[in-house]
Amino acid sequence: MALRWFRVFLRPGAALGAGTAVPKAGFHRSSACSLRYGWWAYMLGERTTPRFTQHSRIITVDGNLASGKGALAQRLAEKLGMLYLPEADCFYLDRRSQQTPLSSDFNGMCSLERFYTEPKAADGNSYRLQLWMYNMRLLQYADAVEHLLSTGQGVILERSPFSDMVFMEAMSKEGYIRKECVQHYNEIKGISICEFLPPHLVIYVDQPAEEVHKKLKQSTLSCLQAVPLAYLKSIEESYKKSFLPQISETSELLAYDVTQAQDVERVAEDIEYLKFDKGPWTEQDDVSYHHMRMLVEDKRHVASLTVIPRFLPEITVGAHEFDEKYFQFRALPGRKYAPGYNSDVGDKLIWLK
């Protein structure tokens, strides 16, 4: 299956980009050749709770396309001294390791631009894109939790795997994907999302679909100009009728219209007044944080959570095609061995490492 490439191309210990600079801490990095957190670290006294502060939170900013959530997330992170992670895209695997993004052949075999212009493509691009994006969001969320537990610094993300379902529901309602794909997605999400705690806080930026549609029509990208209004309305409806009522049971929830969301001082003040007294995070201790950190540090294990033996034409890859793509990937410069051990990209003194 195409998603198995998620594990093939995910190098162990690949470091994440630092994103936006913040004043309190650098982004936590883990290397395949360096000491990493594990059972011995916990036994020797490594604990998580002592490094937590009032801003040691996972915050996600959600909203429709082009609703201004990215600007709010970035400015809020700067205001609170938290790490800002831009929304994961199809090439997150390459960006997290600070590599030049490869072609879509090595990133899910899907295209967001093609989805906007041809949402009912006969080759199943829409569902490949949706499932790949869920995987990227799951990986980014694991990175965010690892950073939180390792440094104590809070993280603000755009969207999360918990809110990813709004796009699945919108695609299904508009007839972009088959019902078998919806069943497969729900099964994948059911066995993977349960391993993670929901964000401490969800901030929703509310902008009517009609206004979003007008804004996209003025975009310089032709693919965004092609996004239909019905699809945007379906996303908005899914947010308000499915995701927000569900996430409010386990996470704090703040909602603003576009004008209110521009007032970062007000949003930050509203966050200060929240008690954060509901949800599973209040039940955690150093033991559960230890197991959580062990999970999110092992990105290959995170990737394996989304792989089940199901045949779907949209995502199934034959053995010969898989081998062909695999060896093409290994033949790329710097991809044959672990980082630092490839002479074809100028690595030196390999025999001493």
N, C-alpha and C positions, 0 to 999 in steps of 0.2 A: 504494500500500500504506500501511497505517496507520503503519508505522514511518518513512515519509518525513516525517511531521509532526515527528518527532524533530529533523530538520534545519530545518524551517520555523519552529518555535517556539523553537529554540535561538538566542538572540541572540548575536552575536559579542562576545567579551570580557565576558560576564556574570560578575560577581564571585561568589565563593562566600561563604556565611555562615561566620563564624568558629568556630562550634561551641563546644566547651568552651574556656574561657580557659586558656592555658598560660603558663608563666613565661619561656620562652626566645625565642619568636618569634611574631609575628602571622601570620595566614593570608596566603599570597601572593595578591595580587589583580592582575588584568589588566583593563584598560579598553580599549574600542574606540578611544578618543581619546588614549591615552597610548602612549609608546614601549614596545615589547615586545621580548622577546628574539628575535634572528634571526641571520642569517648574518653581518651586520656586527658584531654584538656579539661573536660568536665570533672573528672575524678581528682585532678590537681587543683581544683578550686575556681575554674572559670565560670562566672555566673553572669546572667543577662540583666536581671532587674536593677542592680546597682547603677548601671549606666543610663537608665531610663529617666527622662524628664517629662514635664507637662506637654512637650511637643513631640514626644516619641510616639507618633501615630502614623497610621496609613490612611491617607486621605485621597479620595478619587473625585475628579471633577467630570461630570457627565453632562450630555446635552446633544442636541441634533447636530448635523453637519454645519460647520461655519457659524456656530452660535457664540463664539468668543470664549469658549471654555479653556483653550490653550493659553490665552493671554492672562486669564484669571489665575490659572494654576501656576504659571511662572511667576507672576507678581506676588502671589500669596506665599510661595515658597521663599522668595527673597525676604518678604516681610517677617516670616516666622523662623527663618534660619533653617529651613528644611530642604531636602534634596528634591529637585524637580526632574521628573522623567517625562519627556515628550511621548505622545501616543505611539505605541508600537506599530510599525508598518510591516509590509511583506518581507523586508530585508533586515529585520531586527537581529537575526542571527549574525549577520555580517557586521552590523553597526555596533553591537555589544562587544565585539572583539576588536573594534577599531580597524576593521578591514574595509577595503573598497567593495561596495556591494556587487555581488555577482549577478549573473542573469537569473531570470525567473526559473530557468531549468533547474537551478539548485536552491530555489526558494519557493517551494510549493507548486511549481508549474501553474501559477495563476497570475492574473493581472487585475489590479483594481481599476485601471483606466478602461480596460476592456469590459469590465462589469458595468461601469456607468454607461457605456455606449451600446453594449450588447448584453443586457442582463439575462436574456433567455438563450444564451449560446448553447448549441447542441452538444458541445463537448464537455459540459458540466463545469465550466470555469467558475460559475457563481458559487457552487457548493465547495469546490476546492478552495476558493478564496475564503469563504466563511470559516471553514474548518481550520485552514492554515492560520487565519487571524486569531482564532480562539487559542491555538497553540502558542502563538507569539505573545498574546496577552497573558496566558498562563505562565510562560517563561518569564516575562517581565515582572509579573506579580511575585513570582518566586525570588527574583533578583531584589525587588523592593523589600520583601520580608527579610531576606538575608542581610541586606544593608541595615535595616532597623535593628535586628537582633545583634548584629556584629558591632555596630557603632553607637547605637542609641539615638541616632539622628532620624527624625521622621521623614517620610517620603510622600510627595504629592504626585499622583499620576493622572493622566487623561484616560478615562474609562478603565475597565478592568475585566477579567474573565467573568465576573458576576453579572455585569451589565451587557456582555456580548450578545446575550440572547435576544436583545431588542432587534438586532439586525436579522437574526434567524427568523423571528416571527414576522418581520416586515417582508423578507424574501418569500416566505411561505404564503403570506396573504396575497402578495402580488403575483404569485404563480411563477416565480423565478426558479424554484427548486421543487423536486418531487417529495411526496410525503415520506418515502423511504429514507430520504436524506434527513428529514426532520427527526425521524425515529432514531437514526444513527447518531445524529448530533446530541440528542437528549441522552442517549446511552453513554456517549463519550463524556459529556458534561457530568452525568450522574456519578460516574466512577472516579472522576478527577477533582472536581471542585470541592468535594467533601473533605479532601485532605488539607484544605486551606481555610483559615479564618477570614471572614468578610472584613472589609475595611472598617476602621473605627468611625469614619465619617464619609458620607457621600454628599457632595454639593451638586445640585442640579441647576443648570442654567436653562431657563425656559424661554424659548423664542418660537413664536408660531411658525408652522411649516410654510405658510405663504410668504413670510418675510425671509425665511431661509432660502426659499426657491428664487425669490427676486435677487438675493445676494449672489447666489450661485450663477444666475444668468449673467451677472456682470463680471464673473471671473474671467481671467485671461486664459484659463485652461478649458479647452473645448469639451473635455470629458465631463467636467463639472457642470457645464452648461446643459448637458444632456440628461442630468438627473431628473426624473419625473416627479411632479408634485405629489402624486399618489404614494410614492415610496417614502417621501419625507413625512407625509401625514401618518403613514403606518408606523414609522419609527417613533414619532411623537406619541401616538396612541399606545404603543407597546411600553414606552417609558412610564406613562402616567397610569396605565391600567394593570401592568404586570410587574415591572421592575421596582418602581418606587414603593408601592405598597408592600412588596415582599421584603425589600432590603431594609425598610424602616423597622421591621421586627427585630433585627439584630444589630443595626448600625444607626448612629445618629444621622439625621437628614436635615439639610438646609436647602431651600429652594429660592431662587432669585430670578427676576426677569433680567433682560439684557442690560438695562440701564442700572439696576441695582448691583449687578455683578461687576460693574466697572468701579464701584466704590470698594476698593480693597480694604481700606481702614474699617469700614463697617463689617465686612465679612470676617476680618480678623477678630473684631470685637465680639461678634456673635459666637465665634468659635470659643473664645475665652469663657463665655457664659455657659457653655455646654458642660454637663456633668460626666458624660461618658460612663454612665453607670449601667448600661445594658449591653447584651451581646456576650459572646463567648470569650472575648478578651479579658473580661473582669474575672474569669475563672482560672486564668493561667498562672503558673508559678515557674520557678527556675527549672523544674523537672520537665514540664511540658514545653517550655521554651527550648530546652536542650534537644528534645526530639524534633521539634519544629525546625530548629536550625540545621540539624542533620539532614532533614528532608530537603529543604530549599537549597542547601549547598550542593546536593547531588543532582545536577541538572539532567543527567541521563535518566535518573529515576523519575524526575518530573516529566520528562518526555515520554517515558514508557507508560505513564498513566493514561495517555490518549491513544493507545494502540490496542485495537481489538480485532480479532479475525472475522471480518465481515467483507463480503464482496459487494462493492458498489461500483458501477462503471465510471462514475465521476472521479473516484479517487484511487482505484486499483491500478497498479503498475505491474506489468509482466516481469518475469524473472530476467529475461534477456535485456529488456529495456533498463531495468534497475541496475544490472551489472554494467551496462554501457555508460549510464550516467555516473555511476560510482567511480569507475576508472577514469572518466573524463575529469571528475572532480579531483581525484588524486594526482592527475597529471598537471594540474594548474600550478603555477609557481608558488612555492612555499606551503603546499598542501600535502606533500608526501609524508612528512614526519611532523612531530610536534613543533610548535613555534620555538625558534632558536636553534633548530637542528637541520635546517635546509640550506645547503650550500648554494642552491640555485638562486636564492634571494640575498646572498651576501653574508649569511651567518658565519661567524669566525670561531676558531678554536673549539670546534664541535667535539673533537676527541678528548677534550679536557672536561667536558660537562658531564 
